[in-house]
Amino acid sequence: YLFFAQYKQAAESALERGEQFADEVSGSWVLIETFHRAVALYAMARKTRKLKYSRPANQLRKRIAKWAKTGNPNVKHHNNFLQAEHAAFNGKHNDAKEHYEEAIKAAARTGHLHHAGLFFFCKPI
């Protein structure tokens, strides 16, 4: 759902499945799936302002921030993007813009051009 901008379906699936995926697989797939759930949940949180979406999105953001803080280089751009989404959700637009720009740079530097494109698309002009 996420890849086709069907955020409501993606967010509902994220809520329904929860940690099921992480319990079934290991490795880098957990990082990617956690990030995708957070993206879908933040999209719906920003659209609806419902705690149903914002609380789990914030929990996933904190988890990814912890991974980034402990030195995982594969989540730096994820962390920057989710910090931007969190700031935007809270109306801190200048902070959001800075985090979006950092996310774009970090994704491009590490070869994650698909994420750089997504982050650029989400960044306010």
MOPAC internal coordinates of N, CA, C and O (Angstrom, degrees):
PM7 1SCF
backbone

  N    0.0000 0     0.00 0     0.00 0    0    0    0
  C    1.4469 1     0.00 0     0.00 0    1    0    0
  C    1.5172 1   112.55 1     0.00 0    2    1    0
  O    1.2310 1   120.75 1   139.45 1    3    2    1
  N    1.3323 1   116.17 1   -40.55 1    3    2    1
  C    1.4544 1   121.32 1  -174.25 1    5    3    2
  C    1.5200 1   111.57 1   -59.46 1    6    5    3
  O    1.2310 1   120.32 1   138.74 1    7    6    5
  N    1.3229 1   117.00 1   -41.26 1    7    6    5
  C    1.4558 1   120.54 1  -175.53 1    9    7    6
  C    1.5184 1   113.03 1   -70.58 1   10    9    7
  O    1.2310 1   120.21 1   166.63 1   11   10    9
  N    1.3071 1   117.20 1   -13.37 1   11   10    9
  C    1.4601 1   121.45 1   178.97 1   13   11   10
  C    1.5153 1   111.38 1  -111.55 1   14   13   11
  O    1.2310 1   120.59 1  -160.57 1   15   14   13
  N    1.3419 1   116.47 1    19.43 1   15   14   13
  C    1.4685 1   124.15 1   178.27 1   17   15   14
  C    1.5218 1   112.16 1    58.33 1   18   17   15
  O    1.2310 1   120.39 1  -150.75 1   19   18   17
  N    1.3033 1   116.86 1    29.25 1   19   18   17
  C    1.4661 1   121.23 1   174.78 1   21   19   18
  C    1.5343 1   106.60 1   -94.64 1   22   21   19
  O    1.2310 1   121.64 1  -108.38 1   23   22   21
  N    1.3350 1   114.46 1    71.62 1   23   22   21
  C    1.4561 1   120.84 1  -170.63 1   25   23   22
  C    1.5214 1   113.39 1   -67.01 1   26   25   23
  O    1.2310 1   120.11 1   144.37 1   27   26   25
  N    1.3159 1   117.40 1   -35.63 1   27   26   25
  C    1.4575 1   119.12 1   179.63 1   29   27   26
  C    1.5303 1   110.46 1   -62.40 1   30   29   27
  O    1.2310 1   120.30 1   131.87 1   31   30   29
  N    1.3263 1   117.03 1   -48.13 1   31   30   29
  C    1.4581 1   120.34 1   178.89 1   33   31   30
  C    1.5320 1   111.25 1   -63.98 1   34   33   31
  O    1.2310 1   120.76 1   140.01 1   35   34   33
  N    1.3344 1   116.16 1   -39.99 1   35   34   33
  C    1.4619 1   119.95 1   179.84 1   37   35   34
  C    1.5346 1   110.76 1   -65.51 1   38   37   35
  O    1.2310 1   120.46 1   138.26 1   39   38   37
  N    1.3266 1   116.72 1   -41.74 1   39   38   37
  C    1.4630 1   120.70 1   179.94 1   41   39   38
  C    1.5251 1   110.91 1   -67.40 1   42   41   39
  O    1.2310 1   120.55 1   137.57 1   43   42   41
  N    1.3213 1   116.55 1   -42.43 1   43   42   41
  C    1.4662 1   119.69 1   178.43 1   45   43   42
  C    1.5270 1   110.60 1   -62.61 1   46   45   43
  O    1.2310 1   120.69 1   139.96 1   47   46   45
  N    1.3260 1   116.29 1   -40.04 1   47   46   45
  C    1.4620 1   120.69 1   177.16 1   49   47   46
  C    1.5298 1   110.50 1   -64.48 1   50   49   47
  O    1.2310 1   120.43 1   140.07 1   51   50   49
  N    1.3329 1   116.78 1   -39.93 1   51   50   49
  C    1.4649 1   120.87 1   178.66 1   53   51   50
  C    1.5221 1   110.91 1   -62.76 1   54   53   51
  O    1.2310 1   120.81 1   139.47 1   55   54   53
  N    1.3252 1   116.05 1   -40.53 1   55   54   53
  C    1.4668 1   119.80 1   178.91 1   57   55   54
  C    1.5274 1   111.23 1   -69.04 1   58   57   55
  O    1.2310 1   121.10 1   139.24 1   59   58   57
  N    1.3096 1   115.51 1   -40.76 1   59   58   57
  C    1.4689 1   120.73 1  -177.13 1   61   59   58
  C    1.5287 1   111.30 1   -67.93 1   62   61   59
  O    1.2310 1   120.70 1   135.20 1   63   62   61
  N    1.3289 1   116.26 1   -44.80 1   63   62   61
  C    1.4609 1   120.47 1  -175.89 1   65   63   62
  C    1.5203 1   112.75 1   -81.64 1   66   65   63
  O    1.2310 1   120.07 1   148.58 1   67   66   65
  N    1.3164 1   117.48 1   -31.42 1   67   66   65
  C    1.4610 1   120.89 1   179.62 1   69   67   66
  C    1.5142 1   112.36 1    53.26 1   70   69   67
  O    1.2310 1   120.98 1    53.12 1   71   70   69
  N    1.3026 1   115.73 1  -126.88 1   71   70   69
  C    1.4686 1   122.12 1  -177.06 1   73   71   70
  C    1.5254 1   113.12 1   -89.98 1   74   73   71
  O    1.2310 1   120.04 1  -169.60 1   75   74   73
  N    1.3043 1   117.54 1    10.40 1   75   74   73
  C    1.4681 1   121.67 1  -177.68 1   77   75   74
  C    1.5200 1   111.52 1   -54.75 1   78   77   75
  O    1.2310 1   120.14 1   133.92 1   79   78   77
  N    1.3298 1   117.34 1   -46.08 1   79   78   77
  C    1.4638 1   121.39 1  -177.93 1   81   79   78
  C    1.5250 1   110.60 1   -62.61 1   82   81   79
  O    1.2310 1   120.38 1   135.44 1   83   82   81
  N    1.3466 1   116.88 1   -44.56 1   83   82   81
  C    1.4683 1   121.03 1  -178.89 1   85   83   82
  C    1.5210 1   111.30 1   -63.55 1   86   85   83
  O    1.2310 1   120.40 1   149.77 1   87   86   85
  N    1.3153 1   116.83 1   -30.23 1   87   86   85
  C    1.4609 1   120.43 1   178.93 1   89   87   86
  C    1.5272 1   112.55 1   -74.69 1   90   89   87
  O    1.2310 1   120.64 1   157.17 1   91   90   89
  N    1.3323 1   116.38 1   -22.83 1   91   90   89
  C    1.4654 1   120.88 1  -175.20 1   93   91   90
  C    1.5175 1   114.10 1   -95.71 1   94   93   91
  O    1.2310 1   119.84 1   155.23 1   95   94   93
  N    1.3350 1   117.90 1   -24.77 1   95   94   93
  C    1.4644 1   121.03 1  -177.80 1   97   95   94
  C    1.5227 1   109.39 1  -128.24 1   98   97   95
  O    1.2310 1   121.23 1    -5.83 1   99   98   97
  N    1.3228 1   115.26 1   174.17 1   99   98   97
  C    1.4621 1   119.48 1   177.92 1  101   99   98
  C    1.5226 1   108.87 1  -140.80 1  102  101   99
  O    1.2310 1   121.29 1    -0.83 1  103  102  101
  N    1.2991 1   115.14 1   179.17 1  103  102  101
  C    1.4499 1   120.76 1   176.40 1  105  103  102
  C    1.5134 1   112.99 1    81.70 1  106  105  103
  O    1.2310 1   121.35 1    24.13 1  107  106  105
  N    1.3212 1   115.03 1  -155.87 1  107  106  105
  C    1.4663 1   120.99 1  -173.60 1  109  107  106
  C    1.5249 1   112.90 1   -67.14 1  110  109  107
  O    1.2310 1   119.72 1   161.62 1  111  110  109
  N    1.3198 1   118.13 1   -18.38 1  111  110  109
  C    1.4652 1   119.60 1   178.27 1  113  111  110
  C    1.5180 1   111.70 1   -62.14 1  114  113  111
  O    1.2310 1   120.54 1   147.00 1  115  114  113
  N    1.3212 1   116.57 1   -33.00 1  115  114  113
  C    1.4635 1   120.55 1   178.62 1  117  115  114
  C    1.5249 1   109.76 1   -64.07 1  118  117  115
  O    1.2310 1   120.29 1   138.29 1  119  118  117
  N    1.3321 1   117.04 1   -41.71 1  119  118  117
  C    1.4651 1   120.99 1   178.57 1  121  119  118
  C    1.5255 1   111.00 1   -60.67 1  122  121  119
  O    1.2310 1   120.98 1   133.08 1  123  122  121
  N    1.3036 1   115.73 1   -46.92 1  123  122  121
  C    1.4677 1   121.16 1  -177.15 1  125  123  122
  C    1.5171 1   111.06 1   -66.38 1  126  125  123
  O    1.2310 1   120.35 1   134.52 1  127  126  125
  N    1.3174 1   116.94 1   -45.48 1  127  126  125
  C    1.4619 1   120.83 1  -178.02 1  129  127  126
  C    1.5240 1   111.23 1   -66.39 1  130  129  127
  O    1.2310 1   120.36 1   141.39 1  131  130  129
  N    1.3206 1   116.92 1   -38.61 1  131  130  129
  C    1.4669 1   120.74 1   177.46 1  133  131  130
  C    1.5177 1   110.36 1   -62.50 1  134  133  131
  O    1.2310 1   120.51 1   136.53 1  135  134  133
  N    1.3191 1   116.64 1   -43.47 1  135  134  133
  C    1.4676 1   121.02 1   177.93 1  137  135  134
  C    1.5237 1   111.15 1   -62.93 1  138  137  135
  O    1.2310 1   119.85 1   134.75 1  139  138  137
  N    1.3064 1   117.89 1   -45.25 1  139  138  137
  C    1.4673 1   120.74 1  -179.21 1  141  139  138
  C    1.5289 1   111.70 1   -63.19 1  142  141  139
  O    1.2310 1   120.46 1   140.97 1  143  142  141
  N    1.3131 1   116.72 1   -39.03 1  143  142  141
  C    1.4704 1   118.88 1   175.83 1  145  143  142
  C    1.5194 1   110.58 1   -61.83 1  146  145  143
  O    1.2310 1   120.61 1   136.20 1  147  146  145
  N    1.3300 1   116.44 1   -43.80 1  147  146  145
  C    1.4677 1   120.51 1  -179.59 1  149  147  146
  C    1.5241 1   111.52 1   -63.07 1  150  149  147
  O    1.2310 1   119.86 1   139.74 1  151  150  149
  N    1.3339 1   117.87 1   -40.26 1  151  150  149
  C    1.4677 1   121.28 1   178.93 1  153  151  150
  C    1.5263 1   110.20 1   -60.76 1  154  153  151
  O    1.2310 1   120.45 1   132.22 1  155  154  153
  N    1.3169 1   116.75 1   -47.78 1  155  154  153
  C    1.4644 1   121.01 1  -179.44 1  157  155  154
  C    1.5293 1   110.97 1   -62.59 1  158  157  155
  O    1.2310 1   120.71 1   136.51 1  159  158  157
  N    1.3240 1   116.25 1   -43.49 1  159  158  157
  C    1.4583 1   120.26 1  -178.62 1  161  159  158
  C    1.5261 1   111.76 1   -66.97 1  162  161  159
  O    1.2310 1   119.97 1   139.85 1  163  162  161
  N    1.3257 1   117.67 1   -40.15 1  163  162  161
  C    1.4687 1   119.59 1   177.19 1  165  163  162
  C    1.5271 1   111.29 1   -67.39 1  166  165  163
  O    1.2310 1   120.12 1   143.81 1  167  166  165
  N    1.3177 1   117.37 1   -36.19 1  167  166  165
  C    1.4711 1   119.37 1   177.65 1  169  167  166
  C    1.5275 1   110.69 1   -59.92 1  170  169  167
  O    1.2310 1   120.76 1   135.25 1  171  170  169
  N    1.3184 1   116.15 1   -44.75 1  171  170  169
  C    1.4705 1   119.56 1   179.39 1  173  171  170
  C    1.5268 1   111.67 1   -74.20 1  174  173  171
  O    1.2310 1   119.80 1   146.58 1  175  174  173
  N    1.3087 1   117.98 1   -33.42 1  175  174  173
  C    1.4645 1   120.63 1   177.68 1  177  175  174
  C    1.5241 1   110.01 1   -63.22 1  178  177  175
  O    1.2310 1   120.54 1   137.21 1  179  178  177
  N    1.3238 1   116.58 1   -42.79 1  179  178  177
  C    1.4688 1   119.98 1   179.30 1  181  179  178
  C    1.5201 1   111.15 1   -69.00 1  182  181  179
  O    1.2310 1   120.48 1   145.84 1  183  182  181
  N    1.3060 1   116.69 1   -34.16 1  183  182  181
  C    1.4655 1   120.19 1  -178.60 1  185  183  182
  C    1.5279 1   112.12 1   -75.03 1  186  185  183
  O    1.2310 1   120.12 1   139.16 1  187  186  185
  N    1.3426 1   117.38 1   -40.84 1  187  186  185
  C    1.4673 1   120.89 1  -172.38 1  189  187  186
  C    1.5235 1   114.05 1  -106.23 1  190  189  187
  O    1.2310 1   120.36 1   159.49 1  191  190  189
  N    1.3451 1   116.93 1   -20.51 1  191  190  189
  C    1.4722 1   122.51 1  -175.55 1  193  191  190
  C    1.5277 1   112.33 1    65.28 1  194  193  191
  O    1.2310 1   119.45 1  -160.78 1  195  194  193
  N    1.3155 1   118.65 1    19.22 1  195  194  193
  C    1.4631 1   122.38 1  -177.45 1  197  195  194
  C    1.5285 1   110.89 1   -86.85 1  198  197  195
  O    1.2310 1   121.47 1   -42.58 1  199  198  197
  N    1.3417 1   114.79 1   137.42 1  199  198  197
  C    1.4611 1   121.00 1   176.30 1  201  199  198
  C    1.5226 1   111.69 1   -63.73 1  202  201  199
  O    1.2310 1   120.96 1   153.74 1  203  202  201
  N    1.3072 1   115.77 1   -26.26 1  203  202  201
  C    1.4710 1   121.36 1   177.84 1  205  203  202
  C    1.5288 1   110.53 1   -52.08 1  206  205  203
  O    1.2310 1   120.53 1   145.05 1  207  206  205
  N    1.3349 1   116.58 1   -34.95 1  207  206  205
  C    1.4572 1   121.70 1  -179.10 1  209  207  206
  C    1.5294 1   112.01 1   -99.67 1  210  209  207
  O    1.2310 1   120.12 1   141.45 1  211  210  209
  N    1.3279 1   117.37 1   -38.55 1  211  210  209
  C    1.4640 1   119.88 1  -173.03 1  213  211  210
  C    1.5305 1   113.00 1   -70.57 1  214  213  211
  O    1.2310 1   119.84 1   142.45 1  215  214  213
  N    1.3111 1   117.90 1   -37.55 1  215  214  213
  C    1.4734 1   119.64 1   179.87 1  217  215  214
  C    1.5283 1   112.63 1   -62.27 1  218  217  215
  O    1.2310 1   119.52 1   126.69 1  219  218  217
  N    1.3384 1   118.51 1   -53.31 1  219  218  217
  C    1.4724 1   117.22 1   178.83 1  221  219  218
  C    1.5296 1   112.66 1   -65.68 1  222  221  219
  O    1.2310 1   120.08 1   147.86 1  223  222  221
  N    1.3302 1   117.45 1   -32.14 1  223  222  221
  C    1.4679 1   120.16 1   176.72 1  225  223  222
  C    1.5198 1   109.81 1   -62.00 1  226  225  223
  O    1.2310 1   120.57 1   136.06 1  227  226  225
  N    1.3158 1   116.51 1   -43.94 1  227  226  225
  C    1.4565 1   121.34 1   179.75 1  229  227  226
  C    1.5275 1   111.03 1   -64.91 1  230  229  227
  O    1.2310 1   120.01 1   140.62 1  231  230  229
  N    1.3202 1   117.58 1   -39.38 1  231  230  229
  C    1.4691 1   120.78 1   177.76 1  233  231  230
  C    1.5256 1   110.99 1   -62.03 1  234  233  231
  O    1.2310 1   120.74 1   137.17 1  235  234  233
  N    1.3372 1   116.20 1   -42.83 1  235  234  233
  C    1.4666 1   119.64 1   179.15 1  237  235  234
  C    1.5264 1   110.60 1   -67.92 1  238  237  235
  O    1.2310 1   120.27 1   141.71 1  239  238  237
  N    1.3460 1   117.08 1   -38.29 1  239  238  237
  C    1.4653 1   121.12 1   177.07 1  241  239  238
  C    1.5253 1   109.85 1   -58.88 1  242  241  239
  O    1.2310 1   120.41 1   134.98 1  243  242  241
  N    1.3168 1   116.82 1   -45.02 1  243  242  241
  C    1.4713 1   120.68 1   179.89 1  245  243  242
  C    1.5238 1   111.70 1   -64.01 1  246  245  243
  O    1.2310 1   120.37 1   142.09 1  247  246  245
  N    1.3227 1   116.89 1   -37.91 1  247  246  245
  C    1.4629 1   120.54 1   178.76 1  249  247  246
  C    1.5277 1   110.51 1   -63.94 1  250  249  247
  O    1.2310 1   120.84 1   134.28 1  251  250  249
  N    1.3152 1   116.00 1   -45.72 1  251  250  249
  C    1.4709 1   119.93 1  -179.93 1  253  251  250
  C    1.5233 1   110.35 1   -67.35 1  254  253  251
  O    1.2310 1   119.88 1   143.21 1  255  254  253
  N    1.3339 1   117.84 1   -36.79 1  255  254  253
  C    1.4731 1   121.34 1   176.79 1  257  255  254
  C    1.5276 1   110.04 1   -61.48 1  258  257  255
  O    1.2310 1   120.54 1   141.23 1  259  258  257
  N    1.3170 1   116.58 1   -38.77 1  259  258  257
  C    1.4672 1   120.83 1   178.16 1  261  259  258
  C    1.5282 1   110.44 1   -64.45 1  262  261  259
  O    1.2310 1   120.59 1   137.17 1  263  262  261
  N    1.3260 1   116.48 1   -42.83 1  263  262  261
  C    1.4661 1   119.73 1   177.47 1  265  263  262
  C    1.5234 1   110.62 1   -61.02 1  266  265  263
  O    1.2310 1   120.67 1   137.98 1  267  266  265
  N    1.3359 1   116.32 1   -42.02 1  267  266  265
  C    1.4684 1   120.34 1   179.88 1  269  267  266
  C    1.5273 1   110.48 1   -65.61 1  270  269  267
  O    1.2310 1   120.77 1   138.90 1  271  270  269
  N    1.3179 1   116.13 1   -41.10 1  271  270  269
  C    1.4725 1   120.80 1  -178.74 1  273  271  270
  C    1.5150 1   111.72 1   -65.09 1  274  273  271
  O    1.2310 1   120.18 1   146.91 1  275  274  273
  N    1.3278 1   117.26 1   -33.09 1  275  274  273
  C    1.4665 1   120.09 1   179.33 1  277  275  274
  C    1.5274 1   112.37 1   -80.50 1  278  277  275
  O    1.2310 1   120.52 1  -179.66 1  279  278  277
  N    1.3383 1   116.60 1     0.34 1  279  278  277
  C    1.4524 1   119.99 1   171.74 1  281  279  278
  C    1.5117 1   116.60 1   104.05 1  282  281  279
  O    1.2310 1   119.37 1  -169.67 1  283  282  281
  N    1.3103 1   118.80 1    10.33 1  283  282  281
  C    1.4664 1   119.77 1   178.42 1  285  283  282
  C    1.5327 1   109.28 1   -71.42 1  286  285  283
  O    1.2310 1   119.74 1   -68.80 1  287  286  285
  N    1.3313 1   118.11 1   111.20 1  287  286  285
  C    1.4644 1   120.18 1  -176.54 1  289  287  286
  C    1.5296 1   113.59 1   -72.64 1  290  289  287
  O    1.2310 1   120.24 1   164.79 1  291  290  289
  N    1.3149 1   117.15 1   -15.21 1  291  290  289
  C    1.4572 1   120.68 1  -176.85 1  293  291  290
  C    1.5270 1   113.81 1   -80.45 1  294  293  291
  O    1.2310 1   120.03 1   173.17 1  295  294  293
  N    1.3219 1   117.55 1    -6.83 1  295  294  293
  C    1.4633 1   119.57 1  -177.01 1  297  295  294
  C    1.5296 1   113.06 1  -120.00 1  298  297  295
  O    1.2310 1   119.81 1  -174.17 1  299  298  297
  N    1.3141 1   117.96 1     5.83 1  299  298  297
  C    1.4656 1   119.51 1  -178.45 1  301  299  298
  C    1.5249 1   111.31 1   -58.45 1  302  301  299
  O    1.2310 1   120.40 1   132.45 1  303  302  301
  N    1.3139 1   116.83 1   -47.55 1  303  302  301
  C    1.4689 1   119.17 1  -179.14 1  305  303  302
  C    1.5278 1   110.93 1   -69.56 1  306  305  303
  O    1.2310 1   119.95 1   146.36 1  307  306  305
  N    1.3269 1   117.70 1   -33.64 1  307  306  305
  C    1.4704 1   120.70 1   175.06 1  309  307  306
  C    1.5263 1   109.53 1   -61.08 1  310  309  307
  O    1.2310 1   121.08 1   132.88 1  311  310  309
  N    1.3256 1   115.54 1   -47.12 1  311  310  309
  C    1.4517 1   120.99 1  -179.10 1  313  311  310
  C    1.5328 1   111.16 1   -60.00 1  314  313  311
  O    1.2310 1   120.25 1   132.16 1  315  314  313
  N    1.3284 1   117.13 1   -47.84 1  315  314  313
  C    1.4657 1   120.36 1   179.65 1  317  315  314
  C    1.5250 1   111.23 1   -59.50 1  318  317  315
  O    1.2310 1   120.56 1   137.57 1  319  318  317
  N    1.3185 1   116.53 1   -42.43 1  319  318  317
  C    1.4638 1   119.89 1  -179.36 1  321  319  318
  C    1.5313 1   110.87 1   -64.93 1  322  321  319
  O    1.2310 1   120.16 1   135.21 1  323  322  321
  N    1.3192 1   117.31 1   -44.79 1  323  322  321
  C    1.4671 1   119.52 1  -178.80 1  325  323  322
  C    1.5225 1   111.45 1   -69.08 1  326  325  323
  O    1.2310 1   120.18 1   148.85 1  327  326  325
  N    1.3363 1   117.25 1   -31.15 1  327  326  325
  C    1.4722 1   119.18 1   173.42 1  329  327  326
  C    1.5307 1   109.67 1   -64.86 1  330  329  327
  O    1.2310 1   120.40 1   142.33 1  331  330  329
  N    1.3221 1   116.84 1   -37.67 1  331  330  329
  C    1.4695 1   120.93 1   177.18 1  333  331  330
  C    1.5232 1   110.83 1   -65.54 1  334  333  331
  O    1.2310 1   120.41 1   135.61 1  335  334  333
  N    1.3103 1   116.82 1   -44.39 1  335  334  333
  C    1.4618 1   120.29 1   179.14 1  337  335  334
  C    1.5277 1   110.80 1   -62.87 1  338  337  335
  O    1.2310 1   120.72 1   139.99 1  339  338  337
  N    1.3208 1   116.24 1   -40.01 1  339  338  337
  C    1.4658 1   120.88 1   179.08 1  341  339  338
  C    1.5348 1   110.27 1   -64.79 1  342  341  339
  O    1.2310 1   120.46 1   135.10 1  343  342  341
  N    1.3196 1   116.72 1   -44.90 1  343  342  341
  C    1.4619 1   120.74 1   178.82 1  345  343  342
  C    1.5316 1   110.60 1   -63.30 1  346  345  343
  O    1.2310 1   120.28 1   137.31 1  347  346  345
  N    1.3180 1   117.06 1   -42.69 1  347  346  345
  C    1.4650 1   120.49 1   178.35 1  349  347  346
  C    1.5236 1   110.95 1   -63.13 1  350  349  347
  O    1.2310 1   120.47 1   138.47 1  351  350  349
  N    1.3145 1   116.71 1   -41.53 1  351  350  349
  C    1.4591 1   121.18 1   178.23 1  353  351  350
  C    1.5283 1   110.90 1   -59.81 1  354  353  351
  O    1.2310 1   120.83 1   143.77 1  355  354  353
  N    1.3278 1   116.02 1   -36.23 1  355  354  353
  C    1.4626 1   121.13 1  -178.72 1  357  355  354
  C    1.5307 1   113.53 1   -90.53 1  358  357  355
  O    1.2310 1   120.50 1  -171.11 1  359  358  357
  N    1.3289 1   116.65 1     8.89 1  359  358  357
  C    1.4624 1   120.66 1   176.07 1  361  359  358
  C    1.5184 1   115.22 1    77.90 1  362  361  359
  O    1.2310 1   120.01 1  -166.34 1  363  362  361
  N    1.3143 1   117.59 1    13.66 1  363  362  361
  C    1.4646 1   122.16 1   179.26 1  365  363  362
  C    1.5271 1   108.48 1   -95.01 1  366  365  363
  O    1.2310 1   121.00 1  -104.53 1  367  366  365
  N    1.3219 1   115.69 1    75.47 1  367  366  365
  C    1.4608 1   121.42 1  -169.13 1  369  367  366
  C    1.5264 1   113.79 1   -68.72 1  370  369  367
  O    1.2310 1   119.50 1   145.18 1  371  370  369
  N    1.3335 1   118.57 1   -34.82 1  371  370  369
  C    1.4652 1   119.90 1   177.77 1  373  371  370
  C    1.5305 1   110.74 1   -66.79 1  374  373  371
  O    1.2310 1   120.61 1   136.68 1  375  374  373
  N    1.3378 1   116.44 1   -43.32 1  375  374  373
  C    1.4691 1   119.83 1   175.85 1  377  375  374
  C    1.5230 1   110.92 1   -62.00 1  378  377  375
  O    1.2310 1   120.88 1   138.24 1  379  378  377
  N    1.3175 1   115.93 1   -41.76 1  379  378  377
  C    1.4684 1   120.58 1   179.85 1  381  379  378
  C    1.5204 1   110.53 1   -60.05 1  382  381  379
  O    1.2310 1   120.73 1   133.88 1  383  382  381
  N    1.3180 1   116.22 1   -46.12 1  383  382  381
  C    1.4702 1   120.00 1  -178.61 1  385  383  382
  C    1.5242 1   111.03 1   -59.87 1  386  385  383
  O    1.2310 1   120.33 1   137.46 1  387  386  385
  N    1.3385 1   116.97 1   -42.54 1  387  386  385
  C    1.4659 1   120.54 1   178.76 1  389  387  386
  C    1.5238 1   111.31 1   -63.09 1  390  389  387
  O    1.2310 1   120.51 1   136.94 1  391  390  389
  N    1.3281 1   116.64 1   -43.06 1  391  390  389
  C    1.4687 1   120.00 1   179.98 1  393  391  390
  C    1.5298 1   111.48 1   -67.39 1  394  393  391
  O    1.2310 1   120.16 1   141.41 1  395  394  393
  N    1.3380 1   117.30 1   -38.59 1  395  394  393
  C    1.4707 1   119.66 1   176.13 1  397  395  394
  C    1.5193 1   110.21 1   -59.70 1  398  397  395
  O    1.2310 1   120.48 1   134.30 1  399  398  397
  N    1.3344 1   116.68 1   -45.70 1  399  398  397
  C    1.4643 1   120.15 1  -178.73 1  401  399  398
  C    1.5286 1   111.09 1   -63.24 1  402  401  399
  O    1.2310 1   120.19 1   138.67 1  403  402  401
  N    1.3313 1   117.23 1   -41.33 1  403  402  401
  C    1.4633 1   120.68 1   176.90 1  405  403  402
  C    1.5304 1   111.02 1   -64.26 1  406  405  403
  O    1.2310 1   120.68 1   140.79 1  407  406  405
  N    1.3170 1   116.31 1   -39.21 1  407  406  405
  C    1.4704 1   120.32 1   178.91 1  409  407  406
  C    1.5251 1   110.59 1   -63.36 1  410  409  407
  O    1.2310 1   120.47 1   137.06 1  411  410  409
  N    1.3132 1   116.70 1   -42.94 1  411  410  409
  C    1.4682 1   121.22 1   179.76 1  413  411  410
  C    1.5287 1   109.81 1   -62.06 1  414  413  411
  O    1.2310 1   120.45 1   133.13 1  415  414  413
  N    1.3253 1   116.74 1   -46.87 1  415  414  413
  C    1.4664 1   120.69 1  -179.85 1  417  415  414
  C    1.5276 1   111.38 1   -62.66 1  418  417  415
  O    1.2310 1   120.71 1   133.74 1  419  418  417
  N    1.3330 1   116.24 1   -46.26 1  419  418  417
  C    1.4668 1   119.98 1  -178.31 1  421  419  418
  C    1.5243 1   111.18 1   -63.87 1  422  421  419
  O    1.2310 1   120.26 1   138.82 1  423  422  421
  N    1.3195 1   117.12 1   -41.18 1  423  422  421
  C    1.4676 1   120.20 1   179.42 1  425  423  422
  C    1.5270 1   110.88 1   -65.58 1  426  425  423
  O    1.2310 1   120.30 1   136.25 1  427  426  425
  N    1.3175 1   117.04 1   -43.75 1  427  426  425
  C    1.4676 1   120.65 1  -179.18 1  429  427  426
  C    1.5278 1   111.13 1   -65.33 1  430  429  427
  O    1.2310 1   120.48 1   138.81 1  431  430  429
  N    1.3267 1   116.68 1   -41.19 1  431  430  429
  C    1.4724 1   120.53 1  -178.94 1  433  431  430
  C    1.5206 1   112.33 1   -63.88 1  434  433  431
  O    1.2310 1   120.37 1   148.89 1  435  434  433
  N    1.3182 1   116.89 1   -31.11 1  435  434  433
  C    1.4595 1   119.95 1  -177.13 1  437  435  434
  C    1.5231 1   112.70 1   -98.50 1  438  437  435
  O    1.2310 1   120.13 1  -170.90 1  439  438  437
  N    1.3248 1   117.36 1     9.10 1  439  438  437
  C    1.4604 1   121.36 1   175.60 1  441  439  438
  C    1.5145 1   115.17 1    82.72 1  442  441  439
  O    1.2310 1   119.66 1  -169.22 1  443  442  441
  N    1.3111 1   118.26 1    10.78 1  443  442  441
  C    1.4636 1   121.59 1   178.28 1  445  443  442
  C    1.5296 1   109.48 1   -91.45 1  446  445  443
  O    1.2310 1   121.18 1  -113.54 1  447  446  445
  N    1.3156 1   115.34 1    66.46 1  447  446  445
  C    1.4655 1   120.43 1  -173.92 1  449  447  446
  C    1.5184 1   112.31 1   -65.70 1  450  449  447
  O    1.2310 1   120.25 1   149.52 1  451  450  449
  N    1.3224 1   117.13 1   -30.48 1  451  450  449
  C    1.4608 1   120.01 1   177.23 1  453  451  450
  C    1.5225 1   110.36 1   -64.34 1  454  453  451
  O    1.2310 1   120.23 1   142.23 1  455  454  453
  N    1.3263 1   117.16 1   -37.77 1  455  454  453
  C    1.4621 1   119.82 1   177.06 1  457  455  454
  C    1.5224 1   111.01 1   -73.33 1  458  457  455
  O    1.2310 1   120.03 1   142.11 1  459  458  457
  N    1.3254 1   117.55 1   -37.89 1  459  458  457
  C    1.4702 1   120.06 1   176.74 1  461  459  458
  C    1.5227 1   109.94 1   -58.20 1  462  461  459
  O    1.2310 1   120.62 1   138.60 1  463  462  461
  N    1.3353 1   116.42 1   -41.40 1  463  462  461
  C    1.4660 1   120.39 1   177.90 1  465  463  462
  C    1.5157 1   112.20 1   -64.55 1  466  465  463
  O    1.2310 1   120.44 1   136.38 1  467  466  465
  N    1.3242 1   116.76 1   -43.62 1  467  466  465
  C    1.4659 1   120.76 1   177.88 1  469  467  466
  C    1.5218 1   110.30 1   -60.98 1  470  469  467
  O    1.2310 1   120.41 1   135.21 1  471  470  469
  N    1.3267 1   116.83 1   -44.79 1  471  470  469
  C    1.4566 1   120.61 1  -177.45 1  473  471  470
  C    1.5199 1   110.74 1   -65.66 1  474  473  471
  O    1.2310 1   120.53 1   140.76 1  475  474  473
  N    1.3318 1   116.59 1   -39.24 1  475  474  473
  C    1.4613 1   119.87 1   177.99 1  477  475  474
  C    1.5240 1   110.73 1   -64.60 1  478  477  475
  O    1.2310 1   120.78 1   140.25 1  479  478  477
  N    1.3130 1   116.11 1   -39.75 1  479  478  477
  C    1.4675 1   121.51 1   178.54 1  481  479  478
  C    1.5324 1   111.21 1   -62.27 1  482  481  479
  O    1.2310 1   120.37 1   142.15 1  483  482  481
  N    1.3216 1   116.89 1   -37.85 1  483  482  481
  C    1.4636 1   121.96 1  -177.00 1  485  483  482
  C    1.5175 1   113.30 1   -81.45 1  486  485  483
  O    1.2310 1   120.25 1   158.00 1  487  486  485
  N    1.3220 1   117.13 1   -22.00 1  487  486  485
  C    1.4696 1   121.81 1  -176.51 1  489  487  486
  C    1.5301 1   110.04 1   -68.63 1  490  489  487
  O    1.2310 1   120.31 1   -47.78 1  491  490  489
  N    1.3263 1   117.02 1   132.22 1  491  490  489
  C    1.4672 1   118.51 1   175.67 1  493  491  490
  C    1.5211 1   110.27 1   -68.57 1  494  493  491
  O    1.2310 1   120.96 1   -29.94 1  495  494  493
  N    1.2847 1   115.76 1   150.06 1  495  494  493
  C    1.4752 1   120.54 1  -177.76 1  497  495  494
  C    1.5145 1   111.04 1   -79.25 1  498  497  495
  O    1.2310 1   120.10 1   180.00 1  499  498  497

